[in-house]
Amino acid sequence: MTQPNLGKPGNKGIKRIVKAAGYSIQGLKAAFKHEAAVRQELALLVAAIVIATWLDVSMLERITLLAVVVLVLIVELMNSAIEAVVDRIGVEHHELSGRAKDIGSAAVMVALIFAAFTWLYILVNHYLWSV
């Protein structure tokens, strides 16, 4: 007796992984092309990599400093996806569409505040309180 296909039909195994990676790369390219915030946050990530590499901090602190900036980029990508879907549905104002966009924007703001707090906390504890 054969089992019914309960998952998505289509590719399986390595072929599915390769196709998924291709779609992800397309998504990154689209976000970079169409979203100024994504370009700004990628520039922030490059600056964070340079600064975190230069700082005299532990490996765990360095990973944490970079992780919170990557988190900002991840949240921004999700926010951009929400905005694209809402805009696809229609350009007329709707309370739920506005709420979805506002909540996505709030998520980005929370991630940015968390990143700033983390950088300040590590740098202040490492450089001001350790003197």
GROMACS elastic network, one bead per residue, 0.5 to 0.9 nm:
[ bonds ]
;  ai    aj funct       b0    kb
    3     6     6  0.83737   500
    4     7     6  0.89751   500
    5     8     6  0.74985   500
    5     9     6  0.71938   500
    6     9     6  0.84474   500
    8    11     6  0.87952   500
    9    12     6  0.87561   500
   10    16     6  0.80351   500
   11    14     6  0.85099   500
   11    15     6  0.60743   500
   11    17     6  0.87346   500
   11    19     6  0.84444   500
   12    15     6  0.60172   500
   12    17     6  0.78738   500
   13    16     6  0.54781   500
   13    17     6  0.65531   500
   13    18     6  0.89024   500
   14    17     6  0.50156   500
   14    18     6  0.61276   500
   14    19     6  0.85762   500
   15    18     6  0.51663   500
   15    19     6  0.61756   500
   15    20     6  0.85342   500
   16    19     6  0.51552   500
   16    20     6  0.60077   500
   16    21     6  0.85304   500
   17    20     6  0.50581   500
   17    21     6  0.61016   500
   17    22     6  0.85946   500
   18    21     6  0.51281   500
   18    22     6  0.62729   500
   18    23     6  0.87978   500
   19    23     6  0.63062   500
   19    24     6  0.86409   500
   20    23     6  0.50939   500
   20    24     6  0.61784   500
   20    25     6  0.86722   500
   21    25     6  0.62077   500
   21    26     6  0.86183   500
   22    25     6  0.51419   500
   22    26     6  0.62469   500
   22    27     6  0.86417   500
   23    27     6  0.61910   500
   23    28     6  0.87310   500
   24    28     6  0.62785   500
   24    29     6  0.86530   500
   25    28     6  0.50561   500
   25    29     6  0.61801   500
   25    30     6  0.85626   500
   26    29     6  0.51148   500
   26    30     6  0.61099   500
   26    31     6  0.85649   500
   27    30     6  0.50721   500
   27    31     6  0.60531   500
   27    32     6  0.84969   500
   27    77     6  0.89067   500
   28    31     6  0.51144   500
   28    32     6  0.60861   500
   28    33     6  0.85471   500
   28    77     6  0.83152   500
   29    32     6  0.51244   500
   29    33     6  0.60963   500
   29    34     6  0.85770   500
   30    33     6  0.50764   500
   30    34     6  0.59346   500
   30    35     6  0.79189   500
   31    34     6  0.53484   500
   31    35     6  0.52612   500
   31    36     6  0.83731   500
   31    37     6  0.89556   500
   31    38     6  0.64205   500
   31    39     6  0.81407   500
   31    77     6  0.71131   500
   31    80     6  0.74313   500
   31    81     6  0.86391   500
   32    35     6  0.57311   500
   32    36     6  0.72757   500
   32    37     6  0.86215   500
   32    38     6  0.58996   500
   32    39     6  0.56492   500
   32    42     6  0.87365   500
   33    36     6  0.78714   500
   33    38     6  0.88350   500
   33    39     6  0.81640   500
   34    38     6  0.85421   500
   35    38     6  0.54029   500
   35    39     6  0.67055   500
   35    40     6  0.88935   500
   35    80     6  0.73428   500
   36    39     6  0.51261   500
   36    40     6  0.61925   500
   36    41     6  0.86324   500
   37    41     6  0.60645   500
   37    42     6  0.85008   500
   37    73     6  0.89557   500
   37    76     6  0.73990   500
   37    80     6  0.88418   500
   38    41     6  0.50922   500
   38    42     6  0.60693   500
   38    43     6  0.85703   500
   38    73     6  0.67953   500
   38    76     6  0.65953   500
   38    77     6  0.70845   500
   38    80     6  0.84661   500
   39    42     6  0.51072   500
   39    43     6  0.62711   500
   39    44     6  0.86274   500
   40    43     6  0.50874   500
   40    44     6  0.62122   500
   40    45     6  0.86694   500
   41    45     6  0.60873   500
   41    46     6  0.86133   500
   41    69     6  0.79727   500
   41    70     6  0.86968   500
   41    72     6  0.74177   500
   41    73     6  0.60100   500
   41    76     6  0.82383   500
   42    46     6  0.62582   500
   42    47     6  0.86109   500
   42    69     6  0.89965   500
   42    70     6  0.87275   500
   42    73     6  0.71486   500
   43    46     6  0.50985   500
   43    47     6  0.62189   500
   43    48     6  0.85045   500
   44    47     6  0.50853   500
   44    48     6  0.60114   500
   44    49     6  0.86000   500
   44    69     6  0.75587   500
   45    49     6  0.61069   500
   45    50     6  0.86437   500
   45    66     6  0.74188   500
   45    69     6  0.59925   500
   45    70     6  0.69092   500
   45    73     6  0.82071   500
   46    49     6  0.51287   500
   46    50     6  0.63633   500
   46    51     6  0.86939   500
   47    50     6  0.51674   500
   47    51     6  0.61108   500
   47    52     6  0.84087   500
   48    51     6  0.50970   500
   48    52     6  0.57256   500
   48    53     6  0.82180   500
   48    65     6  0.75926   500
   48    66     6  0.64811   500
   48    69     6  0.74229   500
   49    52     6  0.52165   500
   49    53     6  0.59640   500
   49    54     6  0.85229   500
   49    62     6  0.88426   500
   49    65     6  0.86781   500
   49    66     6  0.66130   500
   50    53     6  0.52653   500
   50    54     6  0.62657   500
   50    55     6  0.87985   500
   51    54     6  0.50442   500
   51    55     6  0.61104   500
   52    55     6  0.52030   500
   52    56     6  0.81899   500
   52    57     6  0.78941   500
   52    61     6  0.87547   500
   52    62     6  0.56972   500
   52    63     6  0.84693   500
   52    65     6  0.68712   500
   52    66     6  0.72622   500
   53    56     6  0.80074   500
   53    57     6  0.86842   500
   53    62     6  0.73596   500
   54    57     6  0.87709   500
   55    58     6  0.89795   500
   55    62     6  0.81844   500
   56    62     6  0.89348   500
   56   126     6  0.87294   500
   57    60     6  0.81397   500
   57    61     6  0.60106   500
   57    62     6  0.62728   500
   57   122     6  0.86224   500
   57   123     6  0.86066   500
   57   126     6  0.73522   500
   58    61     6  0.51404   500
   58    62     6  0.61608   500
   58    63     6  0.86247   500
   59    62     6  0.50041   500
   59    63     6  0.61123   500
   59    64     6  0.85216   500
   60    63     6  0.51218   500
   60    64     6  0.61178   500
   60    65     6  0.86046   500
   61    64     6  0.50075   500
   61    65     6  0.60933   500
   61    66     6  0.86561   500
   61   122     6  0.70712   500
   62    65     6  0.51011   500
   62    66     6  0.63201   500
   62    67     6  0.84834   500
   63    66     6  0.52276   500
   63    67     6  0.58602   500
   63    68     6  0.86974   500
   64    68     6  0.62708   500
   64    69     6  0.87819   500
   64   118     6  0.79382   500
   64   119     6  0.86502   500
   65    68     6  0.57852   500
   65    69     6  0.68976   500
   65   115     6  0.76392   500
   65   118     6  0.69188   500
   65   119     6  0.60585   500
   65   122     6  0.80916   500
   66    69     6  0.52965   500
   66    70     6  0.62610   500
   66    71     6  0.86331   500
   67    70     6  0.50219   500
   67    71     6  0.60767   500
   67    72     6  0.87326   500
   67   115     6  0.86311   500
   68    72     6  0.64214   500
   68    73     6  0.88763   500
   68   111     6  0.76020   500
   68   112     6  0.82664   500
   68   114     6  0.73058   500
   68   116     6  0.85866   500
   68   118     6  0.74754   500
   68   119     6  0.85694   500
   69    72     6  0.50809   500
   69    73     6  0.65557   500
   69    74     6  0.87931   500
   69   111     6  0.83308   500
   69   112     6  0.78309   500
   69   115     6  0.60874   500
   69   116     6  0.89319   500
   70    73     6  0.50573   500
   70    74     6  0.62206   500
   70    75     6  0.86823   500
   71    74     6  0.50031   500
   71    75     6  0.61572   500
   71    76     6  0.84821   500
   71   111     6  0.67843   500
   71   112     6  0.86755   500
   71   115     6  0.81863   500
   72    75     6  0.52261   500
   72    76     6  0.61010   500
   72    77     6  0.86608   500
   72   107     6  0.89706   500
   72   108     6  0.63899   500
   72   109     6  0.85555   500
   72   110     6  0.87462   500
   72   111     6  0.52237   500
   72   112     6  0.59755   500
   72   114     6  0.88455   500
   72   115     6  0.74292   500
   73    77     6  0.61668   500
   73    78     6  0.86943   500
   73   108     6  0.84729   500
   73   111     6  0.88822   500
   74    77     6  0.51570   500
   74    78     6  0.63988   500
   74    79     6  0.86643   500
   74   108     6  0.89980   500
   75    78     6  0.50954   500
   75    79     6  0.60980   500
   75    80     6  0.85681   500
   75   104     6  0.81460   500
   75   107     6  0.67417   500
   75   108     6  0.56958   500
   75   111     6  0.71805   500
   76    80     6  0.60226   500
   76    81     6  0.85192   500
   76   104     6  0.81474   500
   76   105     6  0.81062   500
   76   107     6  0.82004   500
   76   108     6  0.57992   500
   76   111     6  0.89574   500
   77    80     6  0.50799   500
   77    81     6  0.62292   500
   77    82     6  0.87280   500
   78    81     6  0.50360   500
   78    82     6  0.62806   500
   78    83     6  0.86799   500
   78   104     6  0.76502   500
   79    82     6  0.50894   500
   79    83     6  0.62223   500
   79    84     6  0.86338   500
   79   101     6  0.74857   500
   79   103     6  0.85674   500
   79   105     6  0.65046   500
   79   107     6  0.77497   500
   79   108     6  0.72979   500
   80    83     6  0.50543   500
   80    84     6  0.61264   500
   80    85     6  0.86800   500
   80   101     6  0.89619   500
   80   104     6  0.81279   500
   81    84     6  0.50920   500
   81    85     6  0.62706   500
   81    86     6  0.86316   500
   82    85     6  0.52604   500
   82    86     6  0.61765   500
   82    87     6  0.85709   500
   82   100     6  0.73098   500
   82   101     6  0.68923   500
   82   104     6  0.70812   500
   83    86     6  0.51086   500
   83    87     6  0.60102   500
   83    88     6  0.84402   500
   83    97     6  0.86557   500
   83   100     6  0.79034   500
   83   101     6  0.59142   500
   83   104     6  0.80137   500
   84    87     6  0.51248   500
   84    88     6  0.60252   500
   84    89     6  0.87081   500
   85    89     6  0.63586   500
   86    89     6  0.52644   500
   86    90     6  0.67986   500
   86    91     6  0.81850   500
   86    97     6  0.59865   500
   86    98     6  0.86371   500
   86   100     6  0.78522   500
   86   101     6  0.77465   500
   87    90     6  0.53985   500
   87    91     6  0.57953   500
   87    92     6  0.89457   500
   87    97     6  0.83748   500
   88    91     6  0.76500   500
   89    97     6  0.89676   500
   90    93     6  0.81215   500
   90    94     6  0.88756   500
   90    97     6  0.89672   500
   91    94     6  0.86827   500
   93    96     6  0.88396   500
   93    97     6  0.71976   500
   93    98     6  0.71968   500
   94    97     6  0.52424   500
   94    98     6  0.62290   500
   94    99     6  0.85706   500
   95    98     6  0.52041   500
   95    99     6  0.60857   500
   95   100     6  0.86572   500
   96   100     6  0.60548   500
   96   101     6  0.85936   500
   97   100     6  0.51571   500
   97   101     6  0.63161   500
   97   102     6  0.85885   500
   98   101     6  0.52082   500
   98   102     6  0.60507   500
   98   103     6  0.85532   500
   99   102     6  0.50180   500
   99   103     6  0.60181   500
   99   104     6  0.85065   500
  100   103     6  0.52310   500
  100   104     6  0.62030   500
  100   105     6  0.86138   500
  101   104     6  0.51356   500
  101   105     6  0.61578   500
  101   106     6  0.85750   500
  102   105     6  0.50213   500
  102   106     6  0.60777   500
  102   107     6  0.86597   500
  103   107     6  0.62423   500
  103   108     6  0.87848   500
  104   107     6  0.51139   500
  104   108     6  0.65667   500
  104   109     6  0.88308   500
  105   108     6  0.51586   500
  105   109     6  0.63341   500
  105   110     6  0.87572   500
  106   110     6  0.61478   500
  106   111     6  0.85830   500
  107   110     6  0.51389   500
  107   111     6  0.62297   500
  107   112     6  0.86370   500
  108   111     6  0.51003   500
  108   112     6  0.61607   500
  108   113     6  0.86463   500
  109   112     6  0.50359   500
  109   113     6  0.61365   500
  109   114     6  0.85070   500
  110   113     6  0.51111   500
  110   114     6  0.60764   500
  110   115     6  0.85540   500
  111   114     6  0.50419   500
  111   115     6  0.61073   500
  111   116     6  0.86270   500
  112   115     6  0.50234   500
  112   116     6  0.61421   500
  112   117     6  0.85193   500
  113   116     6  0.50971   500
  113   117     6  0.60376   500
  113   118     6  0.84912   500
  114   117     6  0.50809   500
  114   118     6  0.60584   500
  114   119     6  0.86206   500
  115   118     6  0.51077   500
  115   119     6  0.61882   500
  115   120     6  0.85647   500
  116   119     6  0.52181   500
  116   120     6  0.60884   500
  116   121     6  0.84349   500
  117   120     6  0.51382   500
  117   121     6  0.58840   500
  117   122     6  0.85114   500
  118   121     6  0.51060   500
  118   122     6  0.61187   500
  118   123     6  0.84370   500
  119   122     6  0.53727   500
  119   123     6  0.59923   500
  119   124     6  0.83599   500
  120   123     6  0.51892   500
  120   124     6  0.57589   500
  120   125     6  0.82118   500
  121   124     6  0.53486   500
  121   125     6  0.59586   500
  121   126     6  0.82944   500
  122   125     6  0.52584   500
  122   126     6  0.58313   500
  122   127     6  0.83087   500
  123   126     6  0.50637   500
  123   127     6  0.57040   500
  123   128     6  0.75610   500
  124   127     6  0.53940   500
  124   128     6  0.50524   500
  124   129     6  0.65369   500
  124   130     6  0.86487   500
  125   128     6  0.58864   500
  125   129     6  0.50788   500
  125   130     6  0.65403   500
  126   129     6  0.63036   500
  126   130     6  0.56212   500
  126   131     6  0.83438   500
  127   130     6  0.57153   500
  127   131     6  0.65749   500
  128   131     6  0.59090   500
